[in-house]
Each structure stands twice: as structure tokens, then as C-alpha cells.
Amino acid sequence: MDDDGKLKQSGSDIDNEVYDTEQSTTTEKNLPKIPEASFSLFISSLVTQALISMGEVDNPFSKTKNQNLDQAKFTIDTLQIIKDKTCGNLADEEEKLLDTALYDLRMRYVEKSK
């Protein structure tokens, strides 16, 4: 509704501009800055996801440790697919990060599976 109490067409450009401006000023002040995307950050996020699934790290939403080994295996397998598909295209540091992550996660997975 407009100031006179009449219905306006929803989704109008003016409504969107006002909404976007209000949202951006509100959220920019409250949210931490997002780091620049990189291969190592992507791999680290998958490693964190696997650790959460294995119950090694608190779930950031529930603040509890829950174990879901099927989900952990899926994430580890996803990292292996990334390794296979990027073979020969990674910098030495990126390849070492991926190899180390896979080894560490697999060892933790085997231990949790016992």
C-alpha cells in the first residue's frame, strides 16, 4: 500500500530499489566480510563439512556434535573426485593441501567406523 492506503502493484521497480537499499545497509553493517573465493578455501570448507559429519566439530547451526558417517564418506568421495578431475592443473600447494586433507579425513573416518 502507498501512503494514501491504496494498493500498489507489488514488485514495482521503486519497491525493489527501496527494499534493496534498506537490505544492503542493514545487512552490510551486521555481517562479517566474506573472504575472496579460492581453491584452498573451497577445499577447507569441504574438510570442515566432513569433520562436522564425523562429529569431530560442532555443527554451527545446532551447536552440537552429531555423527553421520554416510555424509562424511560422501564428502570425502567428493574431495577425491575433485582431486581426480583437477589432476595436473593444481599448484603444488593446492595439490599438497588436497592430498593431506584426504589422508587425514580417511584416517579419521576409518577410526570412527570401527
C-alpha beads as a LAMMPS data file, in Angstrom:
LAMMPS data file: protein, C-alpha beads

114 atoms
113 bonds

1 atom types
1 bond types

-500.0 500.0 xlo xhi
-500.0 500.0 ylo yhi
-500.0 500.0 zlo zhi

Masses

1 110.0

Atoms # bond

1 1 1 0.000 0.000 0.000
2 1 1 1.093 3.534 -0.622
3 1 1 0.893 6.442 1.834
4 1 1 -2.784 7.021 0.923
5 1 1 -3.737 3.429 1.782
6 1 1 -4.216 2.415 -1.847
7 1 1 -2.868 -0.860 -3.173
8 1 1 0.242 -0.675 -5.301
9 1 1 1.473 -3.239 -7.755
10 1 1 3.867 -5.478 -5.876
11 1 1 7.304 -5.921 -7.323
12 1 1 7.464 -2.463 -8.834
13 1 1 10.908 -1.063 -9.536
14 1 1 10.550 1.599 -6.864
15 1 1 9.617 -1.004 -4.248
16 1 1 12.606 -3.136 -5.229
17 1 1 15.004 -0.197 -5.120
18 1 1 13.830 0.832 -1.659
19 1 1 13.900 -2.755 -0.429
20 1 1 17.373 -3.380 -1.880
21 1 1 18.721 -0.173 -0.336
22 1 1 17.235 -0.969 3.061
23 1 1 18.515 -4.545 2.979
24 1 1 22.033 -3.671 1.865
25 1 1 22.546 -1.004 4.510
26 1 1 21.130 -3.209 7.244
27 1 1 22.982 -6.391 6.342
28 1 1 26.318 -4.833 5.425
29 1 1 26.700 -3.498 8.950
30 1 1 25.846 -6.808 10.645
31 1 1 27.594 -9.417 8.514
32 1 1 31.297 -10.221 8.566
33 1 1 33.171 -9.672 5.334
34 1 1 33.208 -12.741 3.106
35 1 1 36.717 -13.810 2.088
36 1 1 37.669 -13.983 -1.560
37 1 1 36.884 -17.337 -3.128
38 1 1 39.870 -19.611 -3.676
39 1 1 40.578 -23.274 -4.229
40 1 1 42.092 -23.670 -0.770
41 1 1 39.068 -22.029 0.886
42 1 1 36.760 -24.338 -1.085
43 1 1 38.711 -27.424 0.000
44 1 1 38.809 -26.174 3.594
45 1 1 35.029 -25.771 3.598
46 1 1 34.576 -29.364 2.424
47 1 1 37.042 -30.596 5.048
48 1 1 35.078 -28.727 7.713
49 1 1 31.859 -30.265 6.428
50 1 1 33.399 -33.745 6.672
51 1 1 34.653 -33.068 10.201
52 1 1 31.185 -31.913 11.244
53 1 1 29.696 -35.072 9.720
54 1 1 32.147 -37.231 11.663
55 1 1 31.245 -35.484 14.906
56 1 1 34.726 -34.007 15.268
57 1 1 33.494 -30.409 15.164
58 1 1 30.303 -28.794 16.487
59 1 1 27.608 -28.210 13.922
60 1 1 27.468 -24.395 13.665
61 1 1 23.658 -24.422 13.470
62 1 1 22.774 -26.830 16.272
63 1 1 25.925 -26.207 18.356
64 1 1 26.134 -29.968 18.922
65 1 1 28.315 -32.793 17.680
66 1 1 26.406 -35.353 15.652
67 1 1 27.871 -38.218 13.681
68 1 1 26.704 -39.080 10.169
69 1 1 29.344 -41.304 8.607
70 1 1 27.425 -41.673 5.345
71 1 1 27.561 -37.891 4.885
72 1 1 31.248 -37.859 5.850
73 1 1 32.003 -40.568 3.273
74 1 1 30.116 -38.627 0.616
75 1 1 32.181 -35.503 1.326
76 1 1 35.446 -37.469 1.297
77 1 1 34.435 -39.079 -2.003
78 1 1 33.626 -35.609 -3.361
79 1 1 37.134 -34.451 -2.449
80 1 1 38.546 -37.477 -4.284
81 1 1 36.524 -36.574 -7.377
82 1 1 37.920 -33.051 -7.208
83 1 1 41.447 -34.500 -6.934
84 1 1 40.865 -36.786 -9.925
85 1 1 39.305 -34.072 -12.089
86 1 1 41.951 -31.453 -11.310
87 1 1 44.952 -33.763 -11.758
88 1 1 47.781 -31.829 -13.398
89 1 1 46.002 -28.479 -13.035
90 1 1 46.805 -27.587 -9.426
91 1 1 49.642 -25.576 -7.959
92 1 1 51.971 -27.605 -5.729
93 1 1 50.485 -26.062 -2.560
94 1 1 46.931 -26.833 -3.690
95 1 1 47.806 -30.445 -4.509
96 1 1 49.543 -30.881 -1.161
97 1 1 46.528 -29.384 0.668
98 1 1 44.150 -31.771 -1.091
99 1 1 46.368 -34.829 -0.529
100 1 1 46.853 -34.010 3.145
101 1 1 43.147 -33.346 3.651
102 1 1 42.151 -36.622 2.015
103 1 1 44.677 -38.633 4.023
104 1 1 43.671 -37.042 7.316
105 1 1 39.948 -37.402 6.688
106 1 1 40.283 -41.016 5.601
107 1 1 42.257 -41.916 8.724
108 1 1 39.648 -40.228 10.936
109 1 1 36.840 -41.945 9.020
110 1 1 38.432 -45.389 9.464
111 1 1 38.856 -44.734 13.190
112 1 1 35.228 -43.624 13.567
113 1 1 33.987 -46.624 11.545
114 1 1 35.432 -49.179 13.970

Bonds

1 1 1 2
2 1 2 3
3 1 3 4
4 1 4 5
5 1 5 6
6 1 6 7
7 1 7 8
8 1 8 9
9 1 9 10
10 1 10 11
11 1 11 12
12 1 12 13
13 1 13 14
14 1 14 15
15 1 15 16
16 1 16 17
17 1 17 18
18 1 18 19
19 1 19 20
20 1 20 21
21 1 21 22
22 1 22 23
23 1 23 24
24 1 24 25
25 1 25 26
26 1 26 27
27 1 27 28
28 1 28 29
29 1 29 30
30 1 30 31
31 1 31 32
32 1 32 33
33 1 33 34
34 1 34 35
35 1 35 36
36 1 36 37
37 1 37 38
38 1 38 39
39 1 39 40
40 1 40 41
41 1 41 42
42 1 42 43
43 1 43 44
44 1 44 45
45 1 45 46
46 1 46 47
47 1 47 48
48 1 48 49
49 1 49 50
50 1 50 51
51 1 51 52
52 1 52 53
53 1 53 54
54 1 54 55
55 1 55 56
56 1 56 57
57 1 57 58
58 1 58 59
59 1 59 60
60 1 60 61
61 1 61 62
62 1 62 63
63 1 63 64
64 1 64 65
65 1 65 66
66 1 66 67
67 1 67 68
68 1 68 69
69 1 69 70
70 1 70 71
71 1 71 72
72 1 72 73
73 1 73 74
74 1 74 75
75 1 75 76
76 1 76 77
77 1 77 78
78 1 78 79
79 1 79 80
80 1 80 81
81 1 81 82
82 1 82 83
83 1 83 84
84 1 84 85
85 1 85 86
86 1 86 87
87 1 87 88
88 1 88 89
89 1 89 90
90 1 90 91
91 1 91 92
92 1 92 93
93 1 93 94
94 1 94 95
95 1 95 96
96 1 96 97
97 1 97 98
98 1 98 99
99 1 99 100
100 1 100 101
101 1 101 102
102 1 102 103
103 1 103 104
104 1 104 105
105 1 105 106
106 1 106 107
107 1 107 108
108 1 108 109
109 1 109 110
110 1 110 111
111 1 111 112
112 1 112 113
113 1 113 114
